[in-house]
């Protein structure tokens, strides 16, 4: 059985060597982002997500990376997100929330730090936040009906939704000129300071996402409904930004 890393740093040397062997000098950057770059990492539960920045020539070697990605999948390392630096910069106006979320929680494993210098257009960021918030709210309502009150389905729905909403909370804090903490719970608390939301709702959702506490189906149902109400409030706030 493949060993699941207790600390992401355990795999850095081997992972770095594997991708260096495939791409050589064409590997510009290898970056860990997401929960693995913060205290939210849970061994055996959290996937480890990496960004690979390649030069144009190295893209032709992509097929050779298939065995490497397959090798690491068993250790909960997701196939990396791969792009050139030019593609990264040209995508900032299309995916500002995603790249801002990366910038807020990452660790440089190899090469050049391409995330720290990133600057985001407030207009593009606000537009995506509004679109994503409403889209995720609509999906949350749909998921609530699909769950049919079943406890496992409600738990899964809360966990998936919280991950998406936390990234959007970070973008809203950025728009407000506030510091964006790396940890999920701290983002929720900072959001409550900056906007009139009830943090207890999302902190309880974080408990469920992290496997803490005992919540029965009726309590999960209440939390989903409370989350929908709070996100509706945030949507109204964003429209007035």
KABELMO-V8758 format. One record per run of one state. SS is the DSSP state (H for helix, E for strand, C for the rest). FROM is the first residue (numbers start at 1). TO is the last residue. If there is no record, write none. Layout:
SS_FROM_TO ; SS_FROM_TO
This chain:
C_1_8 ; H_9_26 ; E_27_33 ; H_34_37 ; C_38_47 ; E_48_54 ; C_55_56 ; H_57_73 ; C_74_76 ; E_77_77 ; C_78_80 ; E_81_84 ; H_85_90 ; C_91_95 ; H_96_104 ; C_105_105 ; E_106_111 ; C_112_121 ; H_122_147 ; C_148_150 ; H_151_175 ; C_176_183 ; H_184_194 ; C_195_198 ; H_199_209 ; C_210_216 ; H_217_239 ; C_240_241
